[in-house]
Amino acid sequence: MVNATQLKVRGGSRAGSVLVTAVLIAAAAYFVLPLVWVVTATTKTTGQLFGTFGLAFGDSGQFVSNLGQLFSQGDGIYSRWLLNSLLYSGVGAAVATALAAGAGFAFAKYQFRGREAAFSVILGGVLLPATVIALPLYFMLSAVGLTGTYWAMLLPGMVSPFGVYLCRIYASASVPDEVIEAARLDGAGDIRAFTTIATRMMTPALVTVFLFQFVAIWNNYLLPLVMLNDVDTYPVTLGLTLWNGQTQRAPEFFELVVAGSAVSAVLLVIVMVSLQRFWRAGLTSGATKG
């Protein structure tokens, strides 16, 4: 028979599950509703944006019209901004991930003088907000004549202190020393052991670093605002802000800003979903090993 204590434990466990589920649903709604709103808003005219329920869809024909205006406005300048954002985010995140993987693996698996001091300096970089380093970065790049160029956005994005930290922690936990030693006994050098063995074991961490850096660069507004002065080099964030500043004299720019924001958000979702399988593979890779 089930006694009162067992009933109380089951009741408390059920109540805790309900509470956790409710919190997760609220959190999901908090993050998903803005995306749903911006997608539905692309189906509306400027008047409907402010005169109808926010989550209600408008006319499908207006959706096609808004997208057409978005990509034709200013001789297709939005497409240029989109390609710039893909360049800044893709190249910056890829290089940052590669550097973070190498540095994190070295910090985790090699003993050298000043290792912990150097790692502490890198951790200090994690704590620095972007607003603090934007101006020093501008002066440094201005001294070598790179402000206003693509390099002014690419170079700062190629460094990720958080990525180095995450890769060190993950390499320490997921790459056994015995595997590296076995590779050396088989004649593999350190670089080959890292590129062919360690990186595969670190795939979930590398994907996480790539996504974090990609999203951070894609959504960055302050750095391009400080570094860039040519509209043709603007990313999506700065370009949409430029259009948003014209909505007071030309209300039709509201439709362009909303449609541009929706396209930008959907692209990020596509990148996230397409890389999610690497997380699942990493989490389950050792599930069938004895």
N, C-alpha and C positions, 0 to 999 in steps of 0.2 A: 504494500500500500504506500501511497505517496503521503509523506507527512507534511506538516504545515511549513517547515523550514524549506523543503524542496519547492513547495508551491510559491513561497515568497521569493526564492531565488529565480524561478522561472518567470514570475511576474515582473521582477526587477529587470531581468535580462530583456524581456519583451518590451518594456517601457523604454529601456536604453536604446534598443534597436529602432523603435519608432522615433525617438528624439534625434538619433543620428541621421535617419532617413529624411526627417523633416529639415534638418540643417543642410543636408546635401541638396535637397530639392530647392531650398531657398538660395543656396549659393549658385546652383546651376541657372536658376531664373535670373539672378543678378548679372551673370556673365552673358547669358544667351539673349535676353530681351533686347539689349542695345543692338545686337547684330540683327535680330528679327526686325526691329524698327527700321534700321537703315536700309534693309533689303526691301521692305514693304514701301518705304518712302520713295524708292526709285520708280514706283508705278504711279506717282502722283504729280500733278502740276504744283506750281508754287502756292496757288490759292488753296489747294487741297491739303498741302503740308500743314497749314495752320488752321484749317477749317473742318478736318475730319479726325476720327479716332486714329491714334498713332499706329496701332497694329493692324488696321484694316487695309486691305489691298485696294489699289485704284484700278485704272484701266491698263490692260496688257499692251494696248497700242501706245500709251504714254510711256511705258517701260522701254519699248523699242525706240521711241522718239528721244527719251532722255539719254539712252546709251549712244544713239547716233550723234546727238549734240555734244556729248562728252568727248567723243573721239574725233569730232570735226572742229571743235572750238579752237581758235588760234592756230589753224593749219595743223591740227593734230598734236598740239603740244602736250596733251595728257599722255599720249603714247610715249613720248620722249621722257616725260617724268617717270612713267612706269618702268621703262627700260633702265633709267638711271637708278631707281630704287632697287631693281633686280641686280644690277651691277654692283652697287655699293654693298647690298646685303649678302648676295651670293658669294662674291669674291672675298669680302671681309670675313664672313662667317667661315668659309672654307679654310682660309689661311689661319684664322684664329684657332680653329679646331685642330689643325695640324700642329701648330706651335704649342697649343695647350697639351695635346697628347704627348708630344716629345718631352716637354718640360715636366709634366705630371709624372710620366714614367720614370724619368731620371731622378726626380725627387723621391719617388717611392722605392726604387730598386738600387740606387747607387749611393755609396757613402763618399762624401767629399767635404773638404774644409769649407765652412761657411754655409753649409746646406740649409740649416734651420734659420740662419740670419737672412739669407736670400729669400727663403719662403715666407718669413715674417714680413719682409718688404712687399712681396706680392700680395699677401693678405691685406696689407695696408691699402693697396690699390683697390681692393674690393670695397673698402669703406669710404673711399672718396666719391662724392656725388659728381655727376657730370657737369653741373654748373660751376664747380670749383676748378676743374681742369680745362674748361672750354677756352678761357682767355689765354692761359699759358700755351695751350696748343696752337692757338692762333698766332701768337708772337713767334713761336718756334718755327712754324711752317711759313710764316711771312718772311722770316729771316733768310730762308732758302728759296723764296719765290714760288711757293706751291699753293698759296691761298688763291681761291677762285678757280682751281683746277680739280679734276677728278681725284687726284692724289690726296687732296685735303680731306676728302671723305674716306678714301680707301685705307690710308695708313693708320688713322686712329682706330678703325674698325678691325684691324688685323691683330689686335691685342685684347686678350680676355683674362684678367686676373682670376675671376671666378672660375673660368674654364680650367686654368692650371690647378686651382684648389680641388675642383671636382675630379679631375683626371688623376691627381695624386691619390686621393681617397679611394677611388674606384680601382686603380691599378694595385694598390696595397691589398685590397680585399679580393680581387677577382683574378689576378695574375700570380699564380704560385711561383715561388722561387725555384722549385724543383723543375718546372716546365722550362724556365729560362736556362737552367743548368743543363738540362737534357739537350736543349737546342745547341748549346755550346759544345757539348760532347760530340754531337753529330756534325760539327764543323761549321755551324752557323755563327756569323759574327754578331755583335751587339745590334747593329743596324738591321740586319736581316731578321734577327729574333724579334725585334720590336715591330718591324713592318709586316711580317708574315704571321706572327703568333700573338703578340701582345695586343695589337690593334683590333684583332678579331674578338678577343676576349673583352675588350673595352668598348665594343660597339655601342651598347646602350648609353654609356657616358658620353661618347663622342657625338652621338645623335642629339643628346640633350644639350651639349655645349653648342652645337651647330644651330639648333632651334632657338636657344636663348639669345645667341649673338645675332642671328638672322632677324628675329623679331625686334631686338633692341635697336639695331641699325635701321630697320624699316620704319619704326615708329619715332626715330630720333628727329627732333625738331630744332633743338638749340644749336647743335653742331653745324648743320647746313646753313642755319640763319647767320651764324658767325663767319663761316668759311667761304660761302658762295655768294657771288654777285652777278652771275649770268643766269638768266631764266632757263636757258637750254641745259644747264647743269643741275637744276633743281631736282630733288626727289619728290615723291608724291606729297609728303607731308607739307613741305614748304610751298609747293605749287597750289595745293588746295587752300592753304592759308592766304595765298595771294588772291585767289578767286573769292574767298570768303570776305575779304576786305572790300570787294566791289559790289556786294549784295545791297548796300544801302542805296546806291544810285541805279543799280540794275538788278531787280529782284529775281530775274530769271537765272542768275548765278546760283541761287539756292538749289535749283534742280541739278546743276553741274556739280556742286560741292557734295550733295547727297549721293548722287550716282557715283562720283569718283571715290567717295568714302566706302561705298558698298563694294565696288570692284576691288579696292585695296584690302578690305577685310576678308572678302571671299578668297582672294589669292593666299592670304595667310592661313586660312582654314584648310585650303587644299594642300599647302606645304605641310601643315601639321598632320593631317590625316594620312598623307602619302608616306610619311616617315614613321608613323606610329607602329608599323609592323616590326620595325627594328627593336622597339622596346619590348614587344611581346616575345620576339625571338630570343632576346637576351635574358628575359626573366624566366623562360621555360627551357633554355638550352641544356641545363643540367638536371632537369626533372626526371629523366629516364636513366641517368647514370647511377650505377651502384656504388 
